[in-house]
Amino acid sequence: MASSHGVARTTRIRTPAQREADKQKIAVYRDLDARLLALNASPYPSPAFADPSVLSLTAQVLSRNPEHYTAWNVRRRCLTCGSFSRPPPSAPPATSAPTTPSPSSAASSSSPSATTRPEPPSQPPPPSGPSDTRVEDGQKEEEQQPVADHNEVLRSELEFTFPLIRANPKCYWIWNYRLWLLQQAINLLPVPVARRIWEEELGLVGLMLNKDPRNFHAWGYRRHLVSNLESRALAGATMAEAEFAYTQKKITSGLSNFSAWHYRGRLIPELLAERRAGDADRRSFLDDEFSLIRRALDVGPEDQSCWYYHQFLVSNITSPPTRLTIAPNLSSAEKVSILRREMEYIRDLLEDYDEDIKLAYEALLDHILAVARLENRDTTAEEKGELASLLAKLRASDPMRKGRWDDFEKNMGASPP
């Protein structure tokens, strides 16, 4: 019996009847797979892909093996040759002459739903009367039908993938297919209808993250959803404040969440820019983030994700300022003051905690050297002694990297007192 990530692996003993049933399942799957691959070799586009039986075949294969990326691609072909082949109602006729949009309409023309049909020149006005209303109503119904059809197919496809993604939440191909469906919503539906689908998808990924808060597939998917919901294509507006609050919620419910901390760090520059934060506001924000991560480390002093976020905050002080720096205009004295405060906190944490905390030792090493650089001086004898002590603890707690610590000591000039 072996283990992976602390979970024991066991061998399932099968009866002869179970073995026979498994053989039958394999035979059925192989037959389905062979039929699918033969269809995939057909030229594209082809009327063969519009046959509903082909879509059914992909469903049978994917229900057995959602990692079958060819089946997902054939399913895309089925939709583009069938349900999605009917143009959206707002698309101009292929025979119409191209027109040059005015600057004021250029933005709206980027979405299929915003495109308008150019009116023919010298077209006489239609006759008035009761028949005129009936014609317009018929045209309206005719234009609305593709929207309803596309909306129904898209929702049906999203519903089809839902049980698959619940059972296989880290399958790349399911996530990619759902992203493709969402893009079709933008291409084929009016903006309000498409936006509703994207918003519902954001709710779904929230449920997925409630089930597994550290699913990095879902976190990456969420970032993509938010980016598009903020875009002009979906008539969006910034969601930075709401998403920043969301990271706070997920971190509070579970500190060991690399993705939540990472997303939080990515949101901060956008958040501060939207708030038009000045130097004092930025310094206050940075102090608040340090307070947050210290409270997290008090609860989980061995948590890697917390230390990495602490390292991210410190890098805002020790690295050259950029447009993404939280507080780019701190003076050297202010930077040193913050680093000394964090060093004192880490020393207190190590005193209160009996076991070795490797990442705390590494943080202290970096902070001591950073203070010397900021003050434009060599390390003092006292600092060299502390550095040597920290390196000795790192060698003891991480003997597999003894060579790394030896090189570190040689490069920084530290030596035992």
N, C-alpha and C positions, 0 to 999 in steps of 0.2 A: 504493500500500500504506500503510495506516494502522496505528497501534498503540494499544493500550489496556493500561495497567498494565505496560508494557514488553513485551507480547506482540504480535508482528507479526500483522496480519491479511492474509490472502491471498484472492484470488478463485478459487473452484473452477471450472475449465473443464469443462463437461459435454458429452458426446457426444450426438448425436441419440437414440441408444437410451436413454441415461440420462435425457434430458429426457422421453421418452415414458413411461419407468417412473415418473418423478416425477409426471407428470400422472395416471397411473393411481392412484398412492398418494393423491393429493389428492382424486380422484373418490371413492375408497373412504371416505376420512375424512369428506368432506362428506356422504355418504350416512349414515354412522354418526351423525354429529353431528345431522343433520336428524331421524333416528328418535329419538335421545335427547331432543332438545328437545321433540318432540311428546309423548313419554311424560311429560316433566317437567310438561307442562301439565295432566295428569290430576289429578283431585281427590285429596287426601291426607287420611287414609289410604284406600287403595284396594287391592282384591285384585290389581290389575294389577301392583303392585310386588312381590308375592310370587312372581311368575313367574320361575323361574331364568334364563330367556332375557334378562330385563332386567338381571340381575346380570352375565351374560356380555357384554351390550352395553356396559355401563359399563367392563368390563375391556378390551374392544377399543378403546374411545375413549381410556382412560387410558394404555394401553400406547403409544399414538401421541402423546398430548398430556397429560402429567400435570398441566399447569396448568389443565385444564378443570374449574373448581370446580363447575359444575353437575353434571358426571358424578360427582364425589365426593358431592354432596348426594343425587343419585338413588340412589347406592349405599347411603347411610345409610338412605334410605327403604325400599329393598329389604330390608335387615336388620331394621329395626323392624317392618315389615309381615310378615316371614317368620320367619327363624330366631330373632330376639329377641322375637317376639310372645308366645311361651310364657312365662308368669310364672315367676320363680324358685321353687324348691320351698318356701322358707321364707315366701313371701308369704301373708298371711292371706286367707281367702275374702272375696269382695266383700260377702257377705251378713252377715258377722259384725259384731257390735256393737262400736263403738270402745271401747277400754279405756284407762285412764289408767295409764301405767307408773309404778312406784315410783321414787324418786330413785336407788336403787341400780342399777336396770336402765335408766335413761334413756340412759346412755352406750352400752350395747350395742345399744339399739334404733335407733341412727342408721344402722346397716348393715343392708341387706336380709337378709343371711345370719344376722343375730342375732335377727330377728323370729320370734316363736313363735306358733303358732296357739292362740287362747284355747279352753279346753275348754268344751263346752256344759254348762250347769247341769243338775243332776239326771240326769246321764247314767249309766245302769246299767253296771257293770263288764262287759267282754266275757267270754264264756265261756272257760274254760280248756280246755286240751287240745291235741293236735297241730295242729288246724286253726288255732288262735290264732297259733302261730308262723308258719304259712304266710301268714296274712293280713299279719302285721307285715313279713315278708320282702318280700311283694309291694308293700306300701306304701313300704318303704325303696327298693326298686328303682325304683318309679315316681317317687319324689322325686329320686333320684340322676340319672335320665336327663336331665332338663333341664340339670343342671349339666354333665354330660359333653358334651351337645350344644352348649351355649353356649361351653364351654371350647374345643371343637374348632373351632367357627366363628371365634372370636376369634383363635386361633392361625393358622388358615388365612388370615384377613384380614391379619394382621400379616406373614405370610410372603408374601402377594401384593404388599404394598407394599415389601418389602425390596429387590428388584432395582430398583424405581423410585427409591427414595431413594438407593441407591448411585450410580445414573446421574445423579440430579438432587438432590444433597445440600442445595441451597439453595432448594428448592421449598416455599413456605409450605404449600400445600394438602396435601402428603403428610404433613408434620409434624402439621398440624392433624387430619388423619384418624386418625393413629396415637394422638394424644391422646384423640380421641373414643372409639376402641376401648378404650383403657385405662380410661376412665371407665365404659364398659359393663361391664368386668371387675369394677369395684367394685360396680356396680348389680346384676349378675346372678349373681355367683359368691360362694361362701363366702370369708371373709377369707384363709385360708391359700392357697387356689388363686389368688385375685386377686393377692395379694402376690407369689407366685412369678412371675407374668407381668410385674409391674412391675419386679421385680429382674432378670429377663432383659432387659427393655428398657434398664435401666441398663447392663448389660453391652454391649448393642448400641451405645448411644451412646458408650461408651468406645472401641469399635472404630472408630466414625466419627471420633472425635477423635484417634485414633492415625493415621488416614489424613490428616486435615486438622485440626491442633491449633487453628487459628484460625477454624474454622467457627462463627460466632456463633449460627447457628440451633441447632446441636447443643449449644452451651453453655447457651443459654436453655432448651432442652428438658431438659438435665440438671438444671438448677436446679428445674424443675417436677417432675421425677421424684423428686428428693430430698425436696422439700417434701411430696409425697404419701406417700412411703415413711416419713417421720417422723410422719405424721398418725395420729390415732386410727382413722380409717376403715380403715387397713391395719395396725392394731396395731403401729405403728411406735415407734421411739425415735430420739433425736438421732443425726445422722450428721456433726455439725460437725467433729469431730476427723478422721474419715476423709476428708472432703471437703477440709479444709485441707491434709492430707498430699497429696491428689491435685493440688491447685494447685501445691504445691511440686514435684511430679514433672513436671508439664507445663511449669512455668517453667524448671526445670533443663534440660529437653530442648530448649527454645527460648525465649529471652528475649523475643522480639518477639511477645508474645501478650497483647493488650489484654484479652481475655475472661478469661484465667486471673488476671491481676493484679486485674481488677475483681471477680471472684468471691472472690478472697482477701480483698479489702477488705471485702466484704459479710459474710464469715464471721467476721471478727475480733470484733465486738461479741458475737455469740452464743457464740463460743468462750470469751472471757474471762468472760462471765457463768456459763457452765457450770463453768468452773474455779474460780469464786468468787475471782477474782484480787483481791488487795489493791492498794494504791497502789504498793508496792515491786515487786510482780509485774508490774503494768501498765507501770511505767517500764522494767523490764527487757525486757518484750516489745517495747515501742516501740523501744528501743535495738537489739534483735535485728533488727527489721524494717528499721531504717535500715542496719544492717550488711549485710543481705541485698541491699538495693537498691544500696548502694555497690559491692558485688562485681559486681552485674549491670551497673552503669554502667562499671566498669573494663573489662568485656568489650565492651559496646556503648554507647559514650558518645553516639552519635547516635540511639539507639533511643527513639522517642517514648513507647512504652508504659512504659519504665523511668522516664522523667522524669515522666510523669503519676502513676505510683505514688509517686514521691518527693514530688510536689506534694501528693498525698493525705495522706501522712504529716505533711508540714509543716502542712497545714491543720488537723490535730489539735492543733497548738500555737498557731497564729495565730488560729483562729476561736473564738468563745465556746463553752465546753464544753456538750455535750448528753449524753444517755444513751448515744449511740453513740460518744463520744469515747474513744480508746484509754486515755489517761491524763488524766482530767479534773481531777485535783487537783494538777497541777504548779504550782509557784510561778513567779512571773515570772522570778526568777533562773535557775531550772532551764530554763525555755523559752528564755531568752537564751543560756544555755550550749549547748543543743542546736543552736540556729540558728547560733551562731558556729562550732561544730564542722563543721556542714554547709557553711557558707560557705568555711571553710578547705579542706575537701575539694574543693569545686568549683573554687576557685582553683588548687589543685594539679593537678586534672584538666585544666584549660585550659592550664596550662604544659606538661604532658606531651603534649598533643595539638596538632598543628600547625594543623589546620583549625578554622574557626569552628564553634561549637556554639551555635546560636541559643537553644535551650531552656535551656542553662546560663547564658547571659547574662540571660535573663528570670528564672531562678531567683535569681540573685544580686541583681538589682534588687529583687525582692519581699522577699528575706531582709534586705537592708540597711534597707529601709523598715520592716519588721516589728520589727526590733530597736529602732529609734528609737521606735516606738509603744509597745512593751513597757516601755521605759525612760522613757516619758513625756517625751520631749525632741525637739527639732528635730535634723535631720541635721547632722553636723559638716562642717567645710570639707573634711576628707579624704574623708568619705563622699560629699559632693556631687561631688567630683572623680571618684571611682570611678563614680558613677552617670552622670555625663556621658560618661565613657569607654565605659561599657557601651552607652549609647544610641547613641554614634557607631558602635560595632561592629554594633549591630542595624540601623542605617540602611544600613550597607554590606552586611550579609549578607541583609537583607530590605528592599530598596528599595521594593517594592510597597506596603509599609505605613509609608512615611515619615511620613504624616500622623498615624498612630497614635502613633509615637514622639515626634513634635512635641507632641501633646496630652499625652502622658504626662509629658514634660519640663516642660510648662507647669503641669500640675496639681500636680506634686511640688515645684516651685520649684527644680529643678536648672538649673544654667547652667555653661558651660565655665569652668574656672579662669582 
